[in-house]
Amino acid sequence: MDTTPPANLPLALFPVFFFLTSLFSNTVAFLVFRDGKFHWLIIHDDLLRLVRSVQAQFGSNEINWERLCNCFMKDVSFLPFYFGQSLLEVKWKDVLFPRRIMMIMCPSGRIVPARYKEHFGEMWSEKTNQNEHFITFEVRGTGELFTIPITDIITHVPSKKDIEDYDQYFERKKLDERVNLEEKAAAEASEEFKERMRQRCKDVRFSEVQRYYPLFSQETLRILFLLCRRFNIVPDFIYKFNLFVLRLLSLGDQSRFHLPQLSEEDQAAFEAFEQEYDTKMVGRVIKSKTGRFQESQVSNLPDHLRRLFEYFCFLLDIESPTQEDVNAFLEKGDAYFEQLARNMSTISGDVLEFPDSYWTQPEFGVVLKDSKNTMLQSLFKMPSSFPPEVFV
């Protein structure tokens, strides 16, 4: 059954519409607010039989929804639910239906008005260490989607003033963000800002994780350009490009090798590539819309050793590494890692002669998930589930 309210249905009748269409579709459990808490309760059989008799009288396309909802709200002042062994009569405003506006706490801690989208289901909550019902909400004004436990619903019936105060705050915030963006754009165009980015993006020791896009020598940047062209990758905040940057960075400055000459057309393309990378990426945080997660119960390989491990496998002609290879690598210890890192950046050879598989091989023990929002290019612990408001 179509659960989209008719275009001419008054907003005040939406709760009745969603309640009836839910029962028509055999959904009989609802989230109910009582004594300061939310409960997942089942509608009483008497009301269910009444609605079933109404449903039997009409085809779904024959219902005058405005008339039916008006009559139902007039005749049914309270909704009866089973509450343990007793009957509980609940006011309409204390039952949660889709499109209902409530004040919720976002994962970031913000308290905002948001529209109830759907019941996500019951699952384990790390916050309360128990199973809870989770609800998906759409934040008013921003359209952000969050799936939160019912314990993060702050107010189930916000006041008109709560909504108006938020709307005013949101409009001020949008204006401030627009001004900040304009100021940021002007600042980023300055040479002072570019110099700060260059200072921030210095290479880190191999025992640390590179957080910022590095400032390559022109020779090394030309190698990156040639690699990206070979594999049809553009300089952008994307996982594949980031992986090329980090793998190339670990192999050291390429100015010690004889570089291929570029044609006039290729030279123009390289200069555009160099301009894009140096002005938009150097010194910025390495990020993408692909999340990196350590595969559960597989690989205890630290993120700062991943490039070394890939080079280790390259030297030993290990094309498909296993957990046993990781264990053998980790047993070699810090002194070996220090020496291997020096060798990698000084005597590894011309990277353009490395096989394609070196650049395209997946990271061992890393699970990739496409995200709706940009994430730091870090290795995260594998969560028990991937909420839909974060991942596609």
CORURNOR-V62245 format. One record per run of one state. SS is the DSSP state (A for helix, B for strand, O for the rest). FROM is the first residue (numbers start at 1). TO is the last residue. Records with the same first field share a line. If there is no record, write none. Layout:
SS = FROM-TO, FROM-TO
This chain:
O = 1-10, 25-28, 35-36, 44-44, 58-64, 76-77, 84-85, 97-100, 106-110, 126-129, 140-144, 156-159, 189-190, 201-211, 213-217, 231-238, 251-253, 257-263, 281-284, 286-286, 295-302, 316-322, 331-332, 347-350, 354-355, 361-365, 377-378, 382-390, 392-392
A = 11-24, 45-57, 65-75, 92-94, 150-152, 160-188, 191-200, 218-230, 239-250, 254-256, 264-280, 303-315, 323-330, 333-346, 351-353, 356-360
B = 29-34, 37-43, 78-83, 86-91, 95-96, 101-105, 111-125, 130-139, 145-149, 153-155, 212-212, 285-285, 287-294, 366-376, 379-381, 391-391
